[in-house]
Amino acid sequence: MDLKFSQEVLEKYPSLKTTDFATPFFKDGRDTRLLEWIYARPDLDTLRGDPARVCAAIEEYSGQHELLLNVGSTKADLINNLIAAQKPQVIVEMGCYVGYSAISFASAMRSQHPASTKLQFWSLEFNLSFASVATKLVELAGLSDVVTIVIGAAGDSVKQLAQENKLDHIDMLFIDHMAENYHTDFQICESLNLFKSGSQIVADNILVPGAPKYAEYVRNHPKFESKTVKCLHVPGDLEDEIEITRVI
């Protein structure tokens, strides 16, 4: 993949200079190196119980050391505004990676329901190493009482949670795993009747790497209201799109 960044962006995010986008850099152990770097920080105690600081530390590592496939602050702010408006109590995310989105979104959800003990954030992750790192960072952020990380294929995990009566509906679904699985795994949620009127589905990376089959489905379905929001990848300045869909 031949990507071009402005000199200003390269200076702001040095990790982009050394990233080889032609190789699967997200499976080379940088998730573990991130965790080691965070726990070696002299200010580690200031991160404990502070989701914003933990997310900021993840972004610092991504921008200054090794690029990470996080949702990033620009997209996270957009989605956190949706959480503030809709006030979901049950969020499911497909694709946890190192836990950035789980920490950011679960914190936003908790801030809307500070006295609730019934909040559920199910984070579904196929990769064991990613899930292990994310579990430690969620714990560091003080969100283990809200976030549950489930290891396995997203569609299979949703089925299992429903069968075990742990998940009977979804207020917000965040899709951010393998783009080729968006459509299939979304339809699994549909088949289990997990969506209700007002449920929201937020799908990242609609443009890069792209999920055309999913996008076409939700945009043309009579029971959904869907809109495309243009945004940027961070770190970097690549244009992307998020699809925000509401169940009528």
N, C-alpha and C positions, 0 to 999 in steps of 0.2 A: 504494500500500500504506500503510494507516494504522496505524503502529506506535506503541505507547505505552511509554515507559520511565519508571522511577521517577526522582525528582529526584536521589536518591543516585547512580544509575547515570549520569545526565547530567552530574553534577559530576565523576565519576570519568573519564568518557570524553567530553570536549567535542566530539569529531568527530560524535557522534550528533546534536548540536543543529543542525548545518548540513547534514546529509545529506538529500538529496531521494530518498526510496526509490521515487518514481514514475518516475524516469529511470534509464537504464542507466549509473549512475555508474562502473561498473567498466570502461568503455571510454572514459573521458574524459581519459586521460593521467596519472592519478594513480600508475600503476605507474612511469612514468618519473620523476615528481616524487619518489617514494619513493627511487629509486636516487640521484638527485641529492642528496637530503637526507642519506642515509647517507654518501655519499662526501664531503660537506661537513662532517661531524662532526669536532670537534677530537680526539675519542678514537678515530678510525678505526683506528689501529694496534692498539688493544686488541681490535678485532673480528676482526682477521685470524686465521684458523685456529681461531676459537672459535664453533662452531655455536650454542651457547646465547646468546651475546651478539648474534649476528646476528639470531636469532629475536626476542630481546628488543627490538632496535632496530626491527624490522618492526612488532612489537606497539605500541611506543611511538608510532610514526608513525600507525598505524591508530586508536589511541585518542585521541591528542591533536591530530591534524591532519586527516587524511582517512581515512574508513572504508575498510578493505580486506577483501576476501572471503577471509581466511585461515581455516584450520581452527581456529586459536586454541589457547592453552595448555591449556585445560581438556580439550578433545577430544584434543589431541596427547599429553597425559600418559596418557590412557586407552589410546591406541593404542600409545604407547611401552612401556607395561606389557605389552601383548600381544606386542610384539616381544621384550621381555626374556624372556617365558615360552616363546615358540615358536622363537625364534632363527632367523628366516628368513635365507636368503642371497641370494634373488632376490625383489625387490619390484618390482611395477609399479604406478604410480599413473596414473589417468586424470584429468587436470586439474592442471596445475602452478601456474598463476597466477604469483605472483612468487617462488615457490620455498620458502615457509615450511615446508610439509609435507615437501618433499623434503629440506630441510636437517635438520629435526627427526628424521625417521624414518631417514634414512641414517646420521645420527650415532648413533642408538640401535642400529641394526643393526651398525655398525662397532664399537661398544663391546662387543657380544656376541662379535665375531670379530676381536679386535685384530690378530691375526697373519695374517689371510687376505688374499690378493690377488685373490680370485675373487668378491668381492661384487658384485652387480649391482643397481642401482636405476635402473629405466627410468621416466622422467617424461615423460608424453605430453601435449603442449599444442598446441592448434589455433592460438592467437593468436601471431603472430610477435613482437609487442612484449612480451607477457608472457614468452615464452620467452627473449628477449634479456635482459630484466631478471633473470629467474631464473638464467640462466647466470652473470651477473656476481656475483650474491649467493651462489650455490653456490661459485664460485671464491673469493670473499672468506672464506667459511666453511671453506675447505680441504677440500672434498669432491668436487672435480672427478674424482678417481680412482675414485669410487664412483658418482656420479650422472651419468647420460647423459640429456640432454633431447632428445626427439624431436619435431620440429614436424610437425603434421598431425592429421587426425581420429583419435581414439583407436583405433577399430576397424580402420581402415586401417593404422595404425602397428603394431598387434599382428600383423596378418597379414604385414606386411613383415618384421618382426623374426623371425617364425617361419620365413618362406620363406628368409631369409638365414642360418638356423641360429644366430642370435644369442640366441634365446629358445626353450628347449625345455620349460620348466616355470615355474610361478609358485608360490612359497611363500606370498606374501601379495599380494593385489590390493587397492588402495585406490581406491575410486570416488568422485570428487568433481568431476565436470565437469557438463555439462548433464543435468539430471535426466531429461529425456525420452529420453536415450540410454543410461541405466543398463542397462536390460533387454537391449537389442539388443547393446551392446558386451560385456556379460557373456556372452551366448550365443555371441559370436564366440570368446571365450576357451575356452568349453566345446567348441565345434566343432573347435578346434585341439588338443584334449586337453592343455591346458596345466595343468590342475588334477590333483593327485594326492591320495591319502588324507592328510588332515592339512592340506591347503592352507586358508588362511583368506582370506575376502573381507570387507573392511570398507567399508561404504557410508555416506557422510555425507549429511546433509540429507534424511533420510528423511521428516521431518515438514515442514520448511521448506527449500525450496519444496515438497518432497514427491516421492516416487517410488513410487506405489502399485503399479504393475504389477510393478516389480522386487521390491518387498517381498513381494507375494503369491506370486510365483514361488519365491523362495528359502525362504519359510516353509512352503510346501506340497510342496516337492520331496523325494522319499524318500531321495535321496542326500546331503542337506544337513541339518545341525543349525544352526538359526538362532535368534538371540535379539536382542531389542531393548533397547538401553541408552539411557535418558533422559539428556539433558545440556543444557547451555546454550551459546548463542552468546556468544563473547567477541570484541570488546567488546559489552556489552549484557547483557540478562537474559532473552532470548527462549528459550523451551523448544524443544528439538529432539530428534531421535532418531538414533542410529547403529545400523545393522543389522550384526551380527557373525555371519558364516556360516562354518561349518567343513565341509569335504568329508569324508564318512564313508569 
